[in-house]
Amino acid sequence: MLRIDGAGDTKAQVNAGKLRELYWFRDKEGLEVDFVVPQPSGRVALVEMRASRTVTPADARSLERLAAAAGASASGAYVVHPATRTEAGSTLAPGVSALPLEELLRRIG
């Protein structure tokens, strides 16, 4: 199972009224995810940002791989885009949703 350093301290940060931190992920093989967002539950949300208004399943590949490696530690994986031609919350790959930024903030904010 994948362990994201610092994610275990999330409950303590939230309970102390501190702001949550953001992390990014990159491994030796080049697997990269833009944001790893600690959640109050101790799990993490995985987020990939795209400038394109239209996203495709290819945009979800790195998230799909990292979410599989994270297992139960991942609370969700999202490809975030500025506006949508894709329905909010549409599935790009198993466990990976496409969302406009506003919807992501509502879900994990």
C-alpha atoms as a printed R data frame, in Angstrom:
    type eleno elety resid chain resno       x      y       z
1   ATOM     1    CA   MET     A     1   0.000  0.000   0.000
2   ATOM     2    CA   LEU     A     2   1.205  3.494  -0.832
3   ATOM     3    CA   ARG     A     3   1.892  5.873   2.041
4   ATOM     4    CA   ILE     A     4   1.831  9.594   1.338
5   ATOM     5    CA   ASP     A     5   4.177 11.289   3.818
6   ATOM     6    CA   GLY     A     6   2.393 13.783   6.012
7   ATOM     7    CA   ALA     A     7  -1.093 12.432   5.286
8   ATOM     8    CA   GLY     A     8  -1.305 10.768   8.709
9   ATOM     9    CA   ASP     A     9  -1.113 14.173  10.414
10  ATOM    10    CA   THR     A    10  -4.258 15.466   8.710
11  ATOM    11    CA   LYS     A    11  -6.679 14.815  11.591
12  ATOM    12    CA   ALA     A    12  -4.376 16.609  14.022
13  ATOM    13    CA   GLN     A    13  -4.052 19.588  11.646
14  ATOM    14    CA   VAL     A    14  -7.800 19.892  11.139
15  ATOM    15    CA   ASN     A    15  -8.597 19.442  14.841
16  ATOM    16    CA   ALA     A    16  -6.060 22.151  15.712
17  ATOM    17    CA   GLY     A    17  -7.743 24.538  13.257
18  ATOM    18    CA   LYS     A    18  -4.734 24.548  10.925
19  ATOM    19    CA   LEU     A    19  -5.094 24.703   7.174
20  ATOM    20    CA   ARG     A    20  -4.670 21.447   5.319
21  ATOM    21    CA   GLU     A    21  -1.570 21.127   3.195
22  ATOM    22    CA   LEU     A    22  -1.257 20.102  -0.446
23  ATOM    23    CA   TYR     A    23   1.309 17.670  -1.780
24  ATOM    24    CA   TRP     A    24   2.338 16.489  -5.226
25  ATOM    25    CA   PHE     A    25   3.557 13.060  -6.226
26  ATOM    26    CA   ARG     A    26   6.202 11.818  -8.629
27  ATOM    27    CA   ASP     A    27   8.012  8.485  -8.578
28  ATOM    28    CA   LYS     A    28  11.224  7.247 -10.203
29  ATOM    29    CA   GLU     A    29   9.340  5.907 -13.229
30  ATOM    30    CA   GLY     A    30   7.784  9.322 -13.936
31  ATOM    31    CA   LEU     A    31   4.293  8.639 -12.556
32  ATOM    32    CA   GLU     A    32   3.119 12.079 -11.530
33  ATOM    33    CA   VAL     A    33  -0.029 13.581 -10.003
34  ATOM    34    CA   ASP     A    34  -0.515 17.336  -9.601
35  ATOM    35    CA   PHE     A    35  -2.114 17.397  -6.142
36  ATOM    36    CA   VAL     A    36  -2.448 14.972  -3.249
37  ATOM    37    CA   VAL     A    37  -5.028 16.531  -0.909
38  ATOM    38    CA   PRO     A    38  -5.186 15.162   2.653
39  ATOM    39    CA   GLN     A    39  -8.733 14.656   3.919
40  ATOM    40    CA   PRO     A    40  -9.916 14.838   7.547
41  ATOM    41    CA   SER     A    41 -10.525 11.070   7.407
42  ATOM    42    CA   GLY     A    42  -6.779 10.470   6.957
43  ATOM    43    CA   ARG     A    43  -7.308  9.437   3.326
44  ATOM    44    CA   VAL     A    44  -6.165 11.500   0.332
45  ATOM    45    CA   ALA     A    45  -7.857 12.858  -2.782
46  ATOM    46    CA   LEU     A    46  -5.770 12.669  -5.967
47  ATOM    47    CA   VAL     A    47  -6.151 15.569  -8.398
48  ATOM    48    CA   GLU     A    48  -4.836 16.156 -11.910
49  ATOM    49    CA   MET     A    49  -5.412 19.620 -13.412
50  ATOM    50    CA   ARG     A    50  -6.111 20.145 -17.117
51  ATOM    51    CA   ALA     A    51  -6.437 23.435 -19.001
52  ATOM    52    CA   SER     A    52  -8.587 21.868 -21.716
53  ATOM    53    CA   ARG     A    53 -12.353 22.253 -21.468
54  ATOM    54    CA   THR     A    54 -12.731 18.704 -22.754
55  ATOM    55    CA   VAL     A    55 -11.017 15.828 -20.961
56  ATOM    56    CA   THR     A    56 -10.501 12.269 -22.165
57  ATOM    57    CA   PRO     A    57  -9.753  8.889 -20.574
58  ATOM    58    CA   ALA     A    58  -6.074  9.403 -21.463
59  ATOM    59    CA   ASP     A    59  -6.035 12.302 -18.969
60  ATOM    60    CA   ALA     A    60  -6.873  9.828 -16.192
61  ATOM    61    CA   ARG     A    61  -4.036  7.322 -16.687
62  ATOM    62    CA   SER     A    62  -1.663  8.564 -13.982
63  ATOM    63    CA   LEU     A    63  -4.518  8.986 -11.492
64  ATOM    64    CA   GLU     A    64  -5.791  5.496 -12.218
65  ATOM    65    CA   ARG     A    65  -2.341  3.995 -11.581
66  ATOM    66    CA   LEU     A    66  -1.703  5.970  -8.390
67  ATOM    67    CA   ALA     A    67  -5.211  5.317  -7.022
68  ATOM    68    CA   ALA     A    68  -4.684  1.575  -7.568
69  ATOM    69    CA   ALA     A    69  -1.363  1.752  -5.712
70  ATOM    70    CA   ALA     A    70  -2.895  3.809  -2.875
71  ATOM    71    CA   GLY     A    71  -5.786  1.383  -2.417
72  ATOM    72    CA   ALA     A    72  -7.999  2.314   0.542
73  ATOM    73    CA   SER     A    73  -5.817  5.374   1.276
74  ATOM    74    CA   ALA     A    74  -7.344  7.213  -1.700
75  ATOM    75    CA   SER     A    75 -10.716  8.868  -1.123
76  ATOM    76    CA   GLY     A    76 -11.139  9.735  -4.801
77  ATOM    77    CA   ALA     A    77  -9.316 10.635  -8.000
78  ATOM    78    CA   TYR     A    78 -10.312 13.614 -10.118
79  ATOM    79    CA   VAL     A    79  -9.318 15.237 -13.403
80  ATOM    80    CA   VAL     A    80 -10.207 18.907 -12.932
81  ATOM    81    CA   HIS     A    81 -10.900 21.191 -15.881
82  ATOM    82    CA   PRO     A    82 -12.040 24.837 -16.196
83  ATOM    83    CA   ALA     A    83 -15.477 24.213 -17.683
84  ATOM    84    CA   THR     A    84 -17.284 21.215 -18.936
85  ATOM    85    CA   ARG     A    85 -18.362 19.609 -22.129
86  ATOM    86    CA   THR     A    86 -18.234 16.489 -20.016
87  ATOM    87    CA   GLU     A    87 -20.910 16.010 -17.378
88  ATOM    88    CA   ALA     A    88 -19.692 16.889 -13.894
89  ATOM    89    CA   GLY     A    89 -18.687 13.692 -12.194
90  ATOM    90    CA   SER     A    90 -18.501 11.647 -15.377
91  ATOM    91    CA   THR     A    91 -16.208  8.634 -15.135
92  ATOM    92    CA   LEU     A    92 -13.054  8.752 -17.264
93  ATOM    93    CA   ALA     A    93 -11.577  5.511 -15.921
94  ATOM    94    CA   PRO     A    94 -12.376  3.165 -13.038
95  ATOM    95    CA   GLY     A    95 -12.322  5.336  -9.914
96  ATOM    96    CA   VAL     A    96 -11.458  8.562 -11.783
97  ATOM    97    CA   SER     A    97 -14.029 11.343 -12.310
98  ATOM    98    CA   ALA     A    98 -13.913 14.486 -14.445
99  ATOM    99    CA   LEU     A    99 -15.010 17.605 -12.568
100 ATOM   100    CA   PRO     A   100 -15.026 21.356 -13.061
101 ATOM   101    CA   LEU     A   101 -13.018 23.119 -10.352
102 ATOM   102    CA   GLU     A   102 -16.109 24.397  -8.534
103 ATOM   103    CA   GLU     A   103 -17.454 20.867  -8.125
104 ATOM   104    CA   LEU     A   104 -14.117 19.569  -6.808
105 ATOM   105    CA   LEU     A   105 -14.036 22.304  -4.160
106 ATOM   106    CA   ARG     A   106 -17.576 21.403  -3.131
107 ATOM   107    CA   ARG     A   107 -16.670 17.716  -2.783
108 ATOM   108    CA   ILE     A   108 -13.330 17.961  -0.982
109 ATOM   109    CA   GLY     A   109 -13.293 21.588   0.157
